[in-house]
Amino acid sequence: MWGLQYFVNQKHKMHPNIKGVKGYVECSTEEKLEVRTALYSDIKIIDSFIQENPQKLSIESLDIISK
């Protein structure tokens, strides 16, 4: 989930100060809430995440995300 949310953050250019998934994990709850809100308002971004697979996830993990 963190990788997907970090991807949303990057695509929407919400918090450019957050660098990497680890930086996202450590960011504030308020920042995460903004990113999650953006994710749920644009759920098609999940398809982009799956296609780009920036975290190099396995096919099995991508299948779980797609559901």
mmCIF file of the N, C-alpha and C atoms, coordinates in Angstrom:
data_MODEL
# 
_entry.id   MODEL 
# 
loop_
_atom_site.group_PDB 
_atom_site.id 
_atom_site.type_symbol 
_atom_site.label_atom_id 
_atom_site.label_alt_id 
_atom_site.label_comp_id 
_atom_site.label_asym_id 
_atom_site.label_entity_id 
_atom_site.label_seq_id 
_atom_site.pdbx_PDB_ins_code 
_atom_site.Cartn_x 
_atom_site.Cartn_y 
_atom_site.Cartn_z 
_atom_site.occupancy 
_atom_site.B_iso_or_equiv 
_atom_site.pdbx_formal_charge 
_atom_site.auth_seq_id 
_atom_site.auth_comp_id 
_atom_site.auth_asym_id 
_atom_site.auth_atom_id 
_atom_site.pdbx_PDB_model_num 
ATOM 1   N N  . MET A 1 1  ? 0.818   -1.198  0.000   1.00 0.00 ? 1  MET A N  1 
ATOM 2   C CA . MET A 1 1  ? 0.000   0.000   0.000   1.00 0.00 ? 1  MET A CA 1 
ATOM 3   C C  . MET A 1 1  ? 0.857   1.255   0.000   1.00 0.00 ? 1  MET A C  1 
ATOM 4   N N  . TRP A 1 2  ? 1.979   1.226   0.753   1.00 0.00 ? 2  TRP A N  1 
ATOM 5   C CA . TRP A 1 2  ? 2.826   2.423   0.795   1.00 0.00 ? 2  TRP A CA 1 
ATOM 6   C C  . TRP A 1 2  ? 3.370   2.761   -0.584  1.00 0.00 ? 2  TRP A C  1 
ATOM 7   N N  . GLY A 1 3  ? 3.767   1.731   -1.335  1.00 0.00 ? 3  GLY A N  1 
ATOM 8   C CA . GLY A 1 3  ? 4.301   1.969   -2.674  1.00 0.00 ? 3  GLY A CA 1 
ATOM 9   C C  . GLY A 1 3  ? 3.268   2.608   -3.587  1.00 0.00 ? 3  GLY A C  1 
ATOM 10  N N  . LEU A 1 4  ? 2.048   2.138   -3.512  1.00 0.00 ? 4  LEU A N  1 
ATOM 11  C CA . LEU A 1 4  ? 0.964   2.701   -4.312  1.00 0.00 ? 4  LEU A CA 1 
ATOM 12  C C  . LEU A 1 4  ? 0.701   4.144   -3.909  1.00 0.00 ? 4  LEU A C  1 
ATOM 13  N N  . GLN A 1 5  ? 0.656   4.402   -2.628  1.00 0.00 ? 5  GLN A N  1 
ATOM 14  C CA . GLN A 1 5  ? 0.391   5.767   -2.176  1.00 0.00 ? 5  GLN A CA 1 
ATOM 15  C C  . GLN A 1 5  ? 1.540   6.706   -2.544  1.00 0.00 ? 5  GLN A C  1 
ATOM 16  N N  . TYR A 1 6  ? 2.760   6.232   -2.464  1.00 0.00 ? 6  TYR A N  1 
ATOM 17  C CA . TYR A 1 6  ? 3.889   7.049   -2.884  1.00 0.00 ? 6  TYR A CA 1 
ATOM 18  C C  . TYR A 1 6  ? 3.781   7.358   -4.373  1.00 0.00 ? 6  TYR A C  1 
ATOM 19  N N  . PHE A 1 7  ? 3.374   6.381   -5.164  1.00 0.00 ? 7  PHE A N  1 
ATOM 20  C CA . PHE A 1 7  ? 3.163   6.559   -6.603  1.00 0.00 ? 7  PHE A CA 1 
ATOM 21  C C  . PHE A 1 7  ? 2.122   7.648   -6.854  1.00 0.00 ? 7  PHE A C  1 
ATOM 22  N N  . VAL A 1 8  ? 1.023   7.604   -6.127  1.00 0.00 ? 8  VAL A N  1 
ATOM 23  C CA . VAL A 1 8  ? -0.028  8.627   -6.256  1.00 0.00 ? 8  VAL A CA 1 
ATOM 24  C C  . VAL A 1 8  ? 0.544   10.000  -5.912  1.00 0.00 ? 8  VAL A C  1 
ATOM 25  N N  . ASN A 1 9  ? 1.314   10.062  -4.848  1.00 0.00 ? 9  ASN A N  1 
ATOM 26  C CA . ASN A 1 9  ? 1.937   11.316  -4.447  1.00 0.00 ? 9  ASN A CA 1 
ATOM 27  C C  . ASN A 1 9  ? 2.804   11.875  -5.574  1.00 0.00 ? 9  ASN A C  1 
ATOM 28  N N  . GLN A 1 10 ? 3.577   11.023  -6.206  1.00 0.00 ? 10 GLN A N  1 
ATOM 29  C CA . GLN A 1 10 ? 4.444   11.463  -7.299  1.00 0.00 ? 10 GLN A CA 1 
ATOM 30  C C  . GLN A 1 10 ? 3.630   11.923  -8.510  1.00 0.00 ? 10 GLN A C  1 
ATOM 31  N N  . LYS A 1 11 ? 2.649   11.134  -8.890  1.00 0.00 ? 11 LYS A N  1 
ATOM 32  C CA . LYS A 1 11 ? 1.865   11.449  -10.086 1.00 0.00 ? 11 LYS A CA 1 
ATOM 33  C C  . LYS A 1 11 ? 1.076   12.743  -9.931  1.00 0.00 ? 11 LYS A C  1 
ATOM 34  N N  . HIS A 1 12 ? 0.572   12.978  -8.751  1.00 0.00 ? 12 HIS A N  1 
ATOM 35  C CA . HIS A 1 12 ? -0.216  14.190  -8.504  1.00 0.00 ? 12 HIS A CA 1 
ATOM 36  C C  . HIS A 1 12 ? 0.648   15.358  -8.024  1.00 0.00 ? 12 HIS A C  1 
ATOM 37  N N  . LYS A 1 13 ? 1.953   15.095  -7.862  1.00 0.00 ? 13 LYS A N  1 
ATOM 38  C CA . LYS A 1 13 ? 2.902   16.131  -7.441  1.00 0.00 ? 13 LYS A CA 1 
ATOM 39  C C  . LYS A 1 13 ? 2.413   16.867  -6.194  1.00 0.00 ? 13 LYS A C  1 
ATOM 40  N N  . MET A 1 14 ? 2.014   16.088  -5.209  1.00 0.00 ? 14 MET A N  1 
ATOM 41  C CA . MET A 1 14 ? 1.404   16.646  -4.011  1.00 0.00 ? 14 MET A CA 1 
ATOM 42  C C  . MET A 1 14 ? 2.434   17.121  -2.990  1.00 0.00 ? 14 MET A C  1 
ATOM 43  N N  . HIS A 1 15 ? 3.396   16.280  -2.682  1.00 0.00 ? 15 HIS A N  1 
ATOM 44  C CA . HIS A 1 15 ? 4.384   16.583  -1.645  1.00 0.00 ? 15 HIS A CA 1 
ATOM 45  C C  . HIS A 1 15 ? 5.778   16.260  -2.200  1.00 0.00 ? 15 HIS A C  1 
ATOM 46  N N  . PRO A 1 16 ? 6.355   17.180  -2.963  1.00 0.00 ? 16 PRO A N  1 
ATOM 47  C CA . PRO A 1 16 ? 7.649   16.896  -3.602  1.00 0.00 ? 16 PRO A CA 1 
ATOM 48  C C  . PRO A 1 16 ? 8.792   16.701  -2.613  1.00 0.00 ? 16 PRO A C  1 
ATOM 49  N N  . ASN A 1 17 ? 8.587   17.101  -1.364  1.00 0.00 ? 17 ASN A N  1 
ATOM 50  C CA . ASN A 1 17 ? 9.619   16.921  -0.353  1.00 0.00 ? 17 ASN A CA 1 
ATOM 51  C C  . ASN A 1 17 ? 9.758   15.471  0.095   1.00 0.00 ? 17 ASN A C  1 
ATOM 52  N N  . ILE A 1 18 ? 8.795   14.633  -0.234  1.00 0.00 ? 18 ILE A N  1 
ATOM 53  C CA . ILE A 1 18 ? 8.841   13.218  0.155   1.00 0.00 ? 18 ILE A CA 1 
ATOM 54  C C  . ILE A 1 18 ? 9.639   12.463  -0.907  1.00 0.00 ? 18 ILE A C  1 
ATOM 55  N N  . LYS A 1 19 ? 10.714  11.845  -0.459  1.00 0.00 ? 19 LYS A N  1 
ATOM 56  C CA . LYS A 1 19 ? 11.610  11.124  -1.367  1.00 0.00 ? 19 LYS A CA 1 
ATOM 57  C C  . LYS A 1 19 ? 11.569  9.632   -1.049  1.00 0.00 ? 19 LYS A C  1 
ATOM 58  N N  . GLY A 1 20 ? 11.063  8.861   -1.965  1.00 0.00 ? 20 GLY A N  1 
ATOM 59  C CA . GLY A 1 20 ? 11.054  7.410   -1.821  1.00 0.00 ? 20 GLY A CA 1 
ATOM 60  C C  . GLY A 1 20 ? 9.937   6.894   -0.929  1.00 0.00 ? 20 GLY A C  1 
ATOM 61  N N  . VAL A 1 21 ? 9.732   5.604   -1.010  1.00 0.00 ? 21 VAL A N  1 
ATOM 62  C CA . VAL A 1 21 ? 8.681   4.953   -0.222  1.00 0.00 ? 21 VAL A CA 1 
ATOM 63  C C  . VAL A 1 21 ? 8.984   5.099   1.268   1.00 0.00 ? 21 VAL A C  1 
ATOM 64  N N  . LYS A 1 22 ? 10.242  4.963   1.644   1.00 0.00 ? 22 LYS A N  1 
ATOM 65  C CA . LYS A 1 22 ? 10.600  5.103   3.061   1.00 0.00 ? 22 LYS A CA 1 
ATOM 66  C C  . LYS A 1 22 ? 10.251  6.507   3.560   1.00 0.00 ? 22 LYS A C  1 
ATOM 67  N N  . GLY A 1 23 ? 10.508  7.509   2.752   1.00 0.00 ? 23 GLY A N  1 
ATOM 68  C CA . GLY A 1 23 ? 10.146  8.876   3.119   1.00 0.00 ? 23 GLY A CA 1 
ATOM 69  C C  . GLY A 1 23 ? 8.639   9.034   3.248   1.00 0.00 ? 23 GLY A C  1 
ATOM 70  N N  . TYR A 1 24 ? 7.903   8.332   2.388   1.00 0.00 ? 24 TYR A N  1 
ATOM 71  C CA . TYR A 1 24 ? 6.446   8.391   2.479   1.00 0.00 ? 24 TYR A CA 1 
ATOM 72  C C  . TYR A 1 24 ? 5.961   7.758   3.781   1.00 0.00 ? 24 TYR A C  1 
ATOM 73  N N  . VAL A 1 25 ? 6.529   6.623   4.124   1.00 0.00 ? 25 VAL A N  1 
ATOM 74  C CA . VAL A 1 25 ? 6.139   5.927   5.362   1.00 0.00 ? 25 VAL A CA 1 
ATOM 75  C C  . VAL A 1 25 ? 6.338   6.846   6.568   1.00 0.00 ? 25 VAL A C  1 
ATOM 76  N N  . GLU A 1 26 ? 7.380   7.648   6.530   1.00 0.00 ? 26 GLU A N  1 
ATOM 77  C CA . GLU A 1 26 ? 7.719   8.513   7.653   1.00 0.00 ? 26 GLU A CA 1 
ATOM 78  C C  . GLU A 1 26 ? 7.032   9.884   7.615   1.00 0.00 ? 26 GLU A C  1 
ATOM 79  N N  . CYS A 1 27 ? 6.284   10.185  6.561   1.00 0.00 ? 27 CYS A N  1 
ATOM 80  C CA . CYS A 1 27 ? 5.647   11.506  6.467   1.00 0.00 ? 27 CYS A CA 1 
ATOM 81  C C  . CYS A 1 27 ? 4.464   11.606  7.441   1.00 0.00 ? 27 CYS A C  1 
ATOM 82  N N  . SER A 1 28 ? 3.921   12.791  7.545   1.00 0.00 ? 28 SER A N  1 
ATOM 83  C CA . SER A 1 28 ? 2.853   13.033  8.519   1.00 0.00 ? 28 SER A CA 1 
ATOM 84  C C  . SER A 1 28 ? 1.544   12.349  8.122   1.00 0.00 ? 28 SER A C  1 
ATOM 85  N N  . THR A 1 29 ? 0.722   12.142  9.112   1.00 0.00 ? 29 THR A N  1 
ATOM 86  C CA . THR A 1 29 ? -0.596  11.557  8.887   1.00 0.00 ? 29 THR A CA 1 
ATOM 87  C C  . THR A 1 29 ? -1.426  12.453  7.972   1.00 0.00 ? 29 THR A C  1 
ATOM 88  N N  . GLU A 1 30 ? -1.289  13.744  8.126   1.00 0.00 ? 30 GLU A N  1 
ATOM 89  C CA . GLU A 1 30 ? -2.047  14.687  7.289   1.00 0.00 ? 30 GLU A CA 1 
ATOM 90  C C  . GLU A 1 30 ? -1.661  14.548  5.822   1.00 0.00 ? 30 GLU A C  1 
ATOM 91  N N  . GLU A 1 31 ? -0.353  14.401  5.556   1.00 0.00 ? 31 GLU A N  1 
ATOM 92  C CA . GLU A 1 31 ? 0.098   14.224  4.176   1.00 0.00 ? 31 GLU A CA 1 
ATOM 93  C C  . GLU A 1 31 ? -0.434  12.916  3.607   1.00 0.00 ? 31 GLU A C  1 
ATOM 94  N N  . LYS A 1 32 ? -0.379  11.862  4.403   1.00 0.00 ? 32 LYS A N  1 
ATOM 95  C CA . LYS A 1 32 ? -0.901  10.566  3.941   1.00 0.00 ? 32 LYS A CA 1 
ATOM 96  C C  . LYS A 1 32 ? -2.394  10.636  3.662   1.00 0.00 ? 32 LYS A C  1 
ATOM 97  N N  . LEU A 1 33 ? -3.123  11.345  4.496   1.00 0.00 ? 33 LEU A N  1 
ATOM 98  C CA . LEU A 1 33 ? -4.558  11.488  4.284   1.00 0.00 ? 33 LEU A CA 1 
ATOM 99  C C  . LEU A 1 33 ? -4.844  12.189  2.960   1.00 0.00 ? 33 LEU A C  1 
ATOM 100 N N  . GLU A 1 34 ? -4.094  13.221  2.642   1.00 0.00 ? 34 GLU A N  1 
ATOM 101 C CA . GLU A 1 34 ? -4.270  13.921  1.368   1.00 0.00 ? 34 GLU A CA 1 
ATOM 102 C C  . GLU A 1 34 ? -4.012  12.976  0.196   1.00 0.00 ? 34 GLU A C  1 
ATOM 103 N N  . VAL A 1 35 ? -2.969  12.176  0.304   1.00 0.00 ? 35 VAL A N  1 
ATOM 104 C CA . VAL A 1 35 ? -2.628  11.243  -0.773  1.00 0.00 ? 35 VAL A CA 1 
ATOM 105 C C  . VAL A 1 35 ? -3.701  10.170  -0.912  1.00 0.00 ? 35 VAL A C  1 
ATOM 106 N N  . ARG A 1 36 ? -4.160  9.614   0.198   1.00 0.00 ? 36 ARG A N  1 
ATOM 107 C CA . ARG A 1 36 ? -5.218  8.597   0.139   1.00 0.00 ? 36 ARG A CA 1 
ATOM 108 C C  . ARG A 1 36 ? -6.500  9.173   -0.463  1.00 0.00 ? 36 ARG A C  1 
ATOM 109 N N  . THR A 1 37 ? -6.822  10.393  -0.127  1.00 0.00 ? 37 THR A N  1 
ATOM 110 C CA . THR A 1 37 ? -7.999  11.043  -0.700  1.00 0.00 ? 37 THR A CA 1 
ATOM 111 C C  . THR A 1 37 ? -7.844  11.160  -2.213  1.00 0.00 ? 37 THR A C  1 
ATOM 112 N N  . ALA A 1 38 ? -6.651  11.531  -2.664  1.00 0.00 ? 38 ALA A N  1 
ATOM 113 C CA . ALA A 1 38 ? -6.398  11.625  -4.112  1.00 0.00 ? 38 ALA A CA 1 
ATOM 114 C C  . ALA A 1 38 ? -6.512  10.252  -4.767  1.00 0.00 ? 38 ALA A C  1 
ATOM 115 N N  . LEU A 1 39 ? -6.017  9.225   -4.093  1.00 0.00 ? 39 LEU A N  1 
ATOM 116 C CA . LEU A 1 39 ? -6.109  7.863   -4.631  1.00 0.00 ? 39 LEU A CA 1 
ATOM 117 C C  . LEU A 1 39 ? -7.562  7.453   -4.808  1.00 0.00 ? 39 LEU A C  1 
ATOM 118 N N  . TYR A 1 40 ? -8.372  7.658   -3.781  1.00 0.00 ? 40 TYR A N  1 
ATOM 119 C CA . TYR A 1 40 ? -9.761  7.221   -3.845  1.00 0.00 ? 40 TYR A CA 1 
ATOM 120 C C  . TYR A 1 40 ? -10.607 8.071   -4.783  1.00 0.00 ? 40 TYR A C  1 
ATOM 121 N N  . SER A 1 41 ? -10.155 9.270   -5.090  1.00 0.00 ? 41 SER A N  1 
ATOM 122 C CA . SER A 1 41 ? -10.909 10.096  -6.042  1.00 0.00 ? 41 SER A CA 1 
ATOM 123 C C  . SER A 1 41 ? -10.477 9.810   -7.483  1.00 0.00 ? 41 SER A C  1 
ATOM 124 N N  . ASP A 1 42 ? -9.404  9.050   -7.658  1.00 0.00 ? 42 ASP A N  1 
ATOM 125 C CA . ASP A 1 42 ? -8.895  8.713   -8.995  1.00 0.00 ? 42 ASP A CA 1 
ATOM 126 C C  . ASP A 1 42 ? -8.406  7.268   -8.985  1.00 0.00 ? 42 ASP A C  1 
ATOM 127 N N  . ILE A 1 43 ? -9.334  6.330   -8.781  1.00 0.00 ? 43 ILE A N  1 
ATOM 128 C CA . ILE A 1 43 ? -8.915  4.937   -8.621  1.00 0.00 ? 43 ILE A CA 1 
ATOM 129 C C  . ILE A 1 43 ? -8.324  4.327   -9.899  1.00 0.00 ? 43 ILE A C  1 
ATOM 130 N N  . LYS A 1 44 ? -8.502  4.988   -11.033 1.00 0.00 ? 44 LYS A N  1 
ATOM 131 C CA . LYS A 1 44 ? -7.881  4.484   -12.261 1.00 0.00 ? 44 LYS A CA 1 
ATOM 132 C C  . LYS A 1 44 ? -6.361  4.573   -12.200 1.00 0.00 ? 44 LYS A C  1 
ATOM 133 N N  . ILE A 1 45 ? -5.863  5.360   -11.272 1.00 0.00 ? 45 ILE A N  1 
ATOM 134 C CA . ILE A 1 45 ? -4.409  5.454   -11.112 1.00 0.00 ? 45 ILE A CA 1 
ATOM 135 C C  . ILE A 1 45 ? -3.824  4.115   -10.691 1.00 0.00 ? 45 ILE A C  1 
ATOM 136 N N  . ILE A 1 46 ? -4.643  3.258   -10.111 1.00 0.00 ? 46 ILE A N  1 
ATOM 137 C CA . ILE A 1 46 ? -4.183  1.911   -9.744  1.00 0.00 ? 46 ILE A CA 1 
ATOM 138 C C  . ILE A 1 46 ? -3.768  1.157   -11.000 1.00 0.00 ? 46 ILE A C  1 
ATOM 139 N N  . ASP A 1 47 ? -4.528  1.312   -12.082 1.00 0.00 ? 47 ASP A N  1 
ATOM 140 C CA . ASP A 1 47 ? -4.162  0.670   -13.352 1.00 0.00 ? 47 ASP A CA 1 
ATOM 141 C C  . ASP A 1 47 ? -2.800  1.170   -13.839 1.00 0.00 ? 47 ASP A C  1 
ATOM 142 N N  . SER A 1 48 ? -2.547  2.459   -13.696 1.00 0.00 ? 48 SER A N  1 
ATOM 143 C CA . SER A 1 48 ? -1.249  3.020   -14.083 1.00 0.00 ? 48 SER A CA 1 
ATOM 144 C C  . SER A 1 48 ? -0.133  2.428   -13.230 1.00 0.00 ? 48 SER A C  1 
ATOM 145 N N  . PHE A 1 49 ? -0.395  2.303   -11.943 1.00 0.00 ? 49 PHE A N  1 
ATOM 146 C CA . PHE A 1 49 ? 0.589   1.715   -11.040 1.00 0.00 ? 49 PHE A CA 1 
ATOM 147 C C  . PHE A 1 49 ? 0.910   0.286   -11.466 1.00 0.00 ? 49 PHE A C  1 
ATOM 148 N N  . ILE A 1 50 ? -0.110  -0.467  -11.786 1.00 0.00 ? 50 ILE A N  1 
ATOM 149 C CA . ILE A 1 50 ? 0.091   -1.865  -12.204 1.00 0.00 ? 50 ILE A CA 1 
ATOM 150 C C  . ILE A 1 50 ? 0.878   -1.925  -13.509 1.00 0.00 ? 50 ILE A C  1 
ATOM 151 N N  . GLN A 1 51 ? 0.535   -1.077  -14.459 1.00 0.00 ? 51 GLN A N  1 
ATOM 152 C CA . GLN A 1 51 ? 1.235   -1.079  -15.750 1.00 0.00 ? 51 GLN A CA 1 
ATOM 153 C C  . GLN A 1 51 ? 2.694   -0.665  -15.609 1.00 0.00 ? 51 GLN A C  1 
ATOM 154 N N  . GLU A 1 52 ? 2.947   0.378   -14.834 1.00 0.00 ? 52 GLU A N  1 
ATOM 155 C CA . GLU A 1 52 ? 4.315   0.865   -14.670 1.00 0.00 ? 52 GLU A CA 1 
ATOM 156 C C  . GLU A 1 52 ? 5.128   -0.005  -13.713 1.00 0.00 ? 52 GLU A C  1 
ATOM 157 N N  . ASN A 1 53 ? 4.461   -0.572  -12.730 1.00 0.00 ? 53 ASN A N  1 
ATOM 158 C CA . ASN A 1 53 ? 5.084   -1.431  -11.726 1.00 0.00 ? 53 ASN A CA 1 
ATOM 159 C C  . ASN A 1 53 ? 6.404   -0.846  -11.211 1.00 0.00 ? 53 ASN A C  1 
ATOM 160 N N  . PRO A 1 54 ? 6.364   0.366   -10.666 1.00 0.00 ? 54 PRO A N  1 
ATOM 161 C CA . PRO A 1 54 ? 7.610   1.019   -10.238 1.00 0.00 ? 54 PRO A CA 1 
ATOM 162 C C  . PRO A 1 54 ? 8.304   0.327   -9.076  1.00 0.00 ? 54 PRO A C  1 
ATOM 163 N N  . GLN A 1 55 ? 7.585   -0.473  -8.330  1.00 0.00 ? 55 GLN A N  1 
ATOM 164 C CA . GLN A 1 55 ? 8.171   -1.196  -7.195  1.00 0.00 ? 55 GLN A CA 1 
ATOM 165 C C  . GLN A 1 55 ? 8.682   -2.579  -7.598  1.00 0.00 ? 55 GLN A C  1 
ATOM 166 N N  . LYS A 1 56 ? 8.531   -2.919  -8.886  1.00 0.00 ? 56 LYS A N  1 
ATOM 167 C CA . LYS A 1 56 ? 8.973   -4.226  -9.400  1.00 0.00 ? 56 LYS A CA 1 
ATOM 168 C C  . LYS A 1 56 ? 8.343   -5.375  -8.614  1.00 0.00 ? 56 LYS A C  1 
ATOM 169 N N  . LEU A 1 57 ? 7.030   -5.272  -8.442  1.00 0.00 ? 57 LEU A N  1 
ATOM 170 C CA . LEU A 1 57 ? 6.294   -6.291  -7.699  1.00 0.00 ? 57 LEU A CA 1 
ATOM 171 C C  . LEU A 1 57 ? 6.079   -7.537  -8.550  1.00 0.00 ? 57 LEU A C  1 
ATOM 172 N N  . SER A 1 58 ? 5.851   -8.636  -7.887  1.00 0.00 ? 58 SER A N  1 
ATOM 173 C CA . SER A 1 58 ? 5.584   -9.894  -8.586  1.00 0.00 ? 58 SER A CA 1 
ATOM 174 C C  . SER A 1 58 ? 4.199   -9.841  -9.231  1.00 0.00 ? 58 SER A C  1 
ATOM 175 N N  . ILE A 1 59 ? 3.970   -10.742 -10.155 1.00 0.00 ? 59 ILE A N  1 
ATOM 176 C CA . ILE A 1 59 ? 2.663   -10.835 -10.807 1.00 0.00 ? 59 ILE A CA 1 
ATOM 177 C C  . ILE A 1 59 ? 1.589   -11.119 -9.773  1.00 0.00 ? 59 ILE A C  1 
ATOM 178 N N  . GLU A 1 60 ? 1.900   -11.954 -8.805  1.00 0.00 ? 60 GLU A N  1 
ATOM 179 C CA . GLU A 1 60 ? 0.943   -12.291 -7.758  1.00 0.00 ? 60 GLU A CA 1 
ATOM 180 C C  . GLU A 1 60 ? 0.546   -11.036 -6.951  1.00 0.00 ? 60 GLU A C  1 
ATOM 181 N N  . SER A 1 61 ? 1.528   -10.233 -6.616  1.00 0.00 ? 61 SER A N  1 
ATOM 182 C CA . SER A 1 61 ? 1.238   -8.987  -5.869  1.00 0.00 ? 61 SER A CA 1 
ATOM 183 C C  . SER A 1 61 ? 0.433   -8.014  -6.707  1.00 0.00 ? 61 SER A C  1 
ATOM 184 N N  . LEU A 1 62 ? 0.754   -7.924  -7.986  1.00 0.00 ? 62 LEU A N  1 
ATOM 185 C CA . LEU A 1 62 ? -0.013  -7.027  -8.869  1.00 0.00 ? 62 LEU A CA 1 
ATOM 186 C C  . LEU A 1 62 ? -1.463  -7.505  -9.011  1.00 0.00 ? 62 LEU A C  1 
ATOM 187 N N  . ASP A 1 63 ? -1.656  -8.819  -9.022  1.00 0.00 ? 63 ASP A N  1 
ATOM 188 C CA . ASP A 1 63 ? -3.012  -9.367  -9.079  1.00 0.00 ? 63 ASP A CA 1 
ATOM 189 C C  . ASP A 1 63 ? -3.809  -8.957  -7.836  1.00 0.00 ? 63 ASP A C  1 
ATOM 190 N N  . ILE A 1 64 ? -3.174  -9.011  -6.683  1.00 0.00 ? 64 ILE A N  1 
ATOM 191 C CA . ILE A 1 64 ? -3.849  -8.609  -5.442  1.00 0.00 ? 64 ILE A CA 1 
ATOM 192 C C  . ILE A 1 64 ? -4.217  -7.147  -5.509  1.00 0.00 ? 64 ILE A C  1 
ATOM 193 N N  . ILE A 1 65 ? -3.329  -6.308  -5.976  1.00 0.00 ? 65 ILE A N  1 
ATOM 194 C CA . ILE A 1 65 ? -3.597  -4.871  -6.075  1.00 0.00 ? 65 ILE A CA 1 
ATOM 195 C C  . ILE A 1 65 ? -4.746  -4.598  -7.033  1.00 0.00 ? 65 ILE A C  1 
ATOM 196 N N  . SER A 1 66 ? -4.773  -5.334  -8.120  1.00 0.00 ? 66 SER A N  1 
ATOM 197 C CA . SER A 1 66 ? -5.824  -5.074  -9.119  1.00 0.00 ? 66 SER A CA 1 
ATOM 198 C C  . SER A 1 66 ? -7.211  -5.416  -8.624  1.00 0.00 ? 66 SER A C  1 
ATOM 199 N N  . LYS A 1 67 ? -7.285  -6.267  -7.616  1.00 0.00 ? 67 LYS A N  1 
ATOM 200 C CA . LYS A 1 67 ? -8.589  -6.641  -7.068  1.00 0.00 ? 67 LYS A CA 1 
ATOM 201 C C  . LYS A 1 67 ? -9.007  -5.646  -6.032  1.00 0.00 ? 67 LYS A C  1 
# 
